[in-house]
Amino acid sequence: MTKLLRYAALTSLMIGLGFTLTRSHSPAQSTTPAIDPKLEAQVLEIIRQNPEIVIEAIQKIQQQQQAEQAQQQQQQANSQKQLLSQALSDPAAFLGNSPRQGSETADIILVEFSDFECPYCAKTAPIVKDAIAQNPNLALIYKHFPLTNIHDQAEAAARASWAAQQQGKFWDYHDRLFALQPKLGEATYKAIATQLNLDLKQFELDRTSAAATQAIQQDLQLAQQLKARGTPLFVMYATAAPAETGKIIFGIKDLADLQQQIAQLKQAN
């Protein structure tokens, strides 16, 4: 038997044996069927005579798995690119009335979907702040993405920050929420509002209003359209060609990482 034929035989037998073993572990089966002794003997004999073919078979399976994984990743990337292009087809609608920081005539827009109770968002906030200080043509847009299924204070914190935004103090409130992240709660929200000299009566009305609910829901819907699953998530694009240059960034490691992302986008445009 030639090497190619032995390899084909072994692969077929391994598939057959794998099928048998899969069936034996199926919860739908009330009994466990025995492995065919002849099939098992054939597989073992080929392995004894040709151990190198087992390695080749395993390598072949690994290559197939890697190819399938690469294909899935490419399909996912294409899908995200399409979703992002649709979202950025109307940049003004995408940004809405969300809080903005940085240049009003920015060449590059960085949109952050964030959660005030997310520890990774708290670590990322000063990195983004430094990037804005070092890049005069960069603007940051904040979008609410409270992960209420795992963070019980996420929505309340988002509402409080939205109420502060109505009095022109969103970014100050934003910074203090992250600084006091371990203490999020009613007492903290009111204390920050007092420290920032907000109109407390209006603050209470705003954070419990239907308008606050609508604003946060609009941001959540955008995140869902982009199939976002976690925070922080960033959308970066060049204002000259938003739909064409848009990219999604899942988290930022450090300032150098963010600066590299910005430089790459600038170079491409």
C-alpha positions as CSV (number, residue, x, y, z in Angstrom):
1,M,0.0,0.0,0.0
2,T,1.5,3.4,-1.0
3,K,1.9,6.2,1.5
4,L,-1.0,8.2,0.0
5,L,-3.3,5.2,0.1
6,R,-2.3,4.4,3.7
7,Y,-2.9,8.0,4.7
8,A,-6.4,8.0,3.0
9,A,-7.2,4.7,4.7
10,L,-6.2,5.9,8.1
11,T,-8.1,9.2,7.7
12,S,-11.2,7.3,6.7
13,L,-10.9,4.9,9.5
14,M,-10.3,7.7,12.0
15,I,-13.4,9.5,10.8
16,G,-15.4,6.3,11.1
17,L,-14.1,5.7,14.5
18,G,-14.7,9.3,15.6
19,F,-18.3,9.0,14.3
20,T,-18.8,5.8,16.4
21,L,-17.4,7.5,19.5
22,T,-19.5,10.6,18.9
23,R,-22.6,8.4,18.7
24,S,-21.6,6.7,21.9
25,H,-21.6,10.0,23.8
26,S,-24.8,11.3,22.3
27,P,-27.3,12.1,25.1
28,A,-30.1,11.0,22.8
29,Q,-28.7,7.4,23.0
30,S,-30.0,5.3,25.9
31,T,-27.2,2.7,25.4
32,T,-23.6,2.9,24.4
33,P,-22.9,0.9,21.2
34,A,-19.6,-1.0,21.2
35,I,-16.8,0.0,18.9
36,D,-16.4,-2.4,15.9
37,P,-13.4,-4.7,16.9
38,K,-12.4,-5.1,13.3
39,L,-12.4,-1.3,12.7
40,E,-10.4,-0.7,15.9
41,A,-7.9,-3.4,15.0
42,Q,-7.4,-2.0,11.5
43,V,-6.7,1.5,12.9
44,L,-4.3,0.2,15.5
45,E,-2.4,-1.9,13.0
46,I,-2.0,1.1,10.5
47,I,-0.8,3.2,13.4
48,R,1.8,0.6,14.4
49,Q,3.1,0.3,10.9
50,N,3.0,3.9,10.0
51,P,3.3,6.2,13.0
52,E,4.4,9.2,10.9
53,I,1.0,9.1,9.1
54,V,-0.7,9.8,12.4
55,I,1.3,13.0,12.7
56,E,0.5,14.0,9.2
57,A,-3.2,13.3,9.8
58,I,-3.2,15.4,12.9
59,Q,-1.3,18.2,11.1
60,K,-3.9,18.0,8.3
61,I,-6.8,18.4,10.7
62,Q,-5.1,21.3,12.4
63,Q,-4.5,23.0,9.1
64,Q,-8.2,22.6,8.2
65,Q,-9.2,24.0,11.6
66,Q,-6.9,27.0,11.2
67,A,-8.3,27.6,7.7
68,E,-11.8,27.4,8.9
69,Q,-11.0,29.8,11.8
70,A,-9.3,32.3,9.4
71,Q,-12.4,32.1,7.1
72,Q,-14.7,32.8,10.0
73,Q,-12.6,35.7,11.2
74,Q,-12.6,37.2,7.7
75,Q,-16.3,36.8,7.4
76,Q,-16.8,38.4,10.8
77,A,-14.5,41.3,9.8
78,N,-16.4,41.8,6.5
79,S,-19.7,41.8,8.4
80,Q,-18.5,44.4,10.9
81,K,-17.1,46.5,8.1
82,Q,-20.5,46.5,6.4
83,L,-22.4,47.3,9.6
84,L,-20.0,50.1,10.4
85,S,-20.2,51.5,6.9
86,Q,-24.0,51.6,7.2
87,A,-23.8,53.3,10.6
88,L,-21.4,55.9,9.3
89,S,-23.3,56.7,6.2
90,D,-24.8,59.5,8.2
91,P,-22.1,60.7,10.7
92,A,-24.3,63.4,12.2
93,A,-27.0,61.0,13.1
94,F,-24.4,58.5,14.4
95,L,-22.9,61.1,16.8
96,G,-26.3,62.6,17.8
97,N,-26.1,64.8,20.8
98,S,-23.5,62.7,22.6
99,P,-20.9,64.4,24.8
100,R,-17.8,65.6,22.8
101,Q,-14.3,66.4,23.9
102,G,-11.3,67.6,21.9
103,S,-11.2,69.5,18.6
104,E,-14.4,70.8,17.1
105,T,-12.9,70.5,13.7
106,A,-11.2,67.2,14.2
107,D,-9.8,65.1,11.4
108,I,-10.3,61.9,13.3
109,I,-13.2,61.0,15.5
110,L,-13.0,58.4,18.3
111,V,-16.4,57.2,19.5
112,E,-16.3,55.3,22.8
113,F,-19.0,52.9,23.9
114,S,-18.4,52.7,27.7
115,D,-19.8,51.6,31.0
116,F,-19.0,53.5,34.2
117,E,-18.9,50.3,36.2
118,C,-16.5,48.5,33.8
119,P,-13.0,48.3,35.3
120,Y,-11.4,48.2,31.8
121,C,-13.3,51.4,30.9
122,A,-11.9,53.1,34.1
123,K,-8.3,52.1,33.1
124,T,-8.8,53.3,29.5
125,A,-10.3,56.7,30.4
126,P,-6.9,58.4,31.3
127,I,-5.3,56.9,28.2
128,V,-7.9,58.4,25.9
129,K,-7.6,61.7,27.8
130,D,-3.8,61.8,27.2
131,A,-4.3,61.0,23.5
132,I,-6.7,63.9,23.1
133,A,-4.1,66.2,24.8
134,Q,-1.4,65.0,22.4
135,N,-3.5,65.0,19.2
136,P,-5.0,68.4,18.5
137,N,-7.0,67.0,15.5
138,L,-8.7,64.3,17.5
139,A,-12.2,64.4,19.1
140,L,-13.8,61.9,21.5
141,I,-17.5,61.1,21.5
142,Y,-18.9,59.3,24.5
143,K,-21.7,56.7,24.0
144,H,-23.5,55.0,26.9
145,F,-23.3,51.2,26.9
146,P,-24.3,50.1,30.4
147,L,-23.9,46.3,30.8
148,T,-26.8,45.9,33.1
149,N,-26.7,42.1,33.1
150,I,-23.4,42.2,35.0
151,H,-23.2,45.7,36.5
152,D,-26.1,46.7,38.7
153,Q,-25.0,50.4,38.9
154,A,-24.2,50.9,35.2
155,E,-27.5,52.4,34.1
156,A,-27.9,54.6,37.2
157,A,-24.4,56.0,36.7
158,A,-25.2,56.6,33.0
159,R,-28.4,58.5,33.9
160,A,-26.5,60.6,36.5
161,S,-23.8,61.5,33.9
162,W,-26.5,62.4,31.4
163,A,-28.2,64.7,33.9
164,A,-24.8,66.3,34.5
165,Q,-24.5,66.8,30.8
166,Q,-27.6,68.9,30.7
167,Q,-25.8,71.3,33.0
168,G,-22.6,71.3,31.0
169,K,-20.7,69.1,33.4
170,F,-20.6,65.7,31.7
171,W,-16.8,65.3,31.5
172,D,-16.2,66.4,35.1
173,Y,-18.9,64.0,36.2
174,H,-17.5,61.3,34.0
175,D,-14.0,61.6,35.5
176,R,-15.3,61.5,39.1
177,L,-17.5,58.5,38.4
178,F,-14.5,56.5,37.2
179,A,-12.4,57.8,40.1
180,L,-15.1,56.6,42.6
181,Q,-16.0,53.4,40.7
182,P,-15.9,51.2,43.8
183,K,-18.4,53.4,45.5
184,L,-21.0,53.8,42.8
185,G,-24.5,54.4,44.3
186,E,-27.1,57.0,45.2
187,A,-24.9,58.7,47.8
188,T,-22.0,59.0,45.3
189,Y,-24.2,60.4,42.5
190,K,-25.6,63.1,44.8
191,A,-22.2,63.9,46.3
192,I,-20.6,64.4,42.9
193,A,-23.5,66.6,41.8
194,T,-23.0,68.7,45.0
195,Q,-19.3,69.0,44.5
196,L,-19.8,70.2,40.9
197,N,-22.3,72.8,42.1
198,L,-25.1,71.4,40.0
199,D,-28.7,72.4,40.4
200,L,-29.7,69.4,42.5
201,K,-33.4,69.6,41.9
202,Q,-32.9,69.7,38.2
203,F,-30.3,67.0,38.4
204,E,-32.8,64.7,40.1
205,L,-35.5,65.5,37.5
206,D,-33.2,64.9,34.6
207,R,-31.6,61.6,35.7
208,T,-35.1,60.1,36.2
209,S,-36.6,61.5,33.1
210,A,-37.9,59.8,30.0
211,A,-35.4,61.8,28.0
212,A,-32.5,60.2,29.9
213,T,-34.0,56.8,29.1
214,Q,-34.3,57.6,25.4
215,A,-30.8,58.9,25.1
216,I,-29.2,55.8,26.7
217,Q,-31.4,53.5,24.7
218,Q,-30.4,55.2,21.4
219,D,-26.7,54.5,22.3
220,L,-27.5,50.9,23.2
221,Q,-29.2,50.4,19.9
222,L,-26.1,51.7,18.1
223,A,-24.0,49.3,20.0
224,Q,-26.3,46.4,19.2
225,Q,-26.3,47.4,15.5
226,L,-22.5,47.0,15.6
227,K,-22.9,43.7,17.5
228,A,-20.9,45.0,20.4
229,R,-20.5,42.5,23.2
230,G,-18.3,44.3,25.7
231,T,-16.8,47.5,26.9
232,P,-14.8,49.6,26.1
233,L,-15.5,49.5,22.4
234,F,-14.2,52.2,20.1
235,V,-15.2,53.3,16.6
236,M,-12.5,55.4,14.8
237,Y,-12.9,57.2,11.5
238,A,-11.6,60.1,9.4
239,T,-14.1,62.9,9.0
240,A,-13.1,63.2,5.3
241,A,-14.4,59.8,4.5
242,P,-16.3,58.3,7.5
243,A,-17.9,55.2,5.9
244,E,-14.7,54.2,4.0
245,T,-12.2,54.7,6.9
246,G,-14.3,53.5,9.9
247,K,-12.7,50.8,12.1
248,I,-13.8,49.0,15.2
249,I,-11.3,48.7,18.1
250,F,-12.0,46.2,20.9
251,G,-10.2,47.8,23.8
252,I,-7.0,49.7,24.0
253,K,-3.8,48.3,25.7
254,D,-2.0,51.6,26.4
255,L,-1.3,55.1,25.0
256,A,1.2,53.7,22.5
257,D,-1.4,51.3,21.2
258,L,-3.9,54.1,20.7
259,Q,-1.4,56.4,19.1
260,Q,-0.5,53.6,16.7
261,Q,-4.1,53.2,15.7
262,I,-4.4,57.0,15.1
263,A,-1.2,57.1,13.1
264,Q,-2.4,54.2,10.9
265,L,-5.6,55.9,10.1
266,K,-3.9,59.2,9.3
267,Q,-1.4,57.4,7.0
268,A,-4.2,55.6,5.2
269,N,-5.8,59.0,4.5
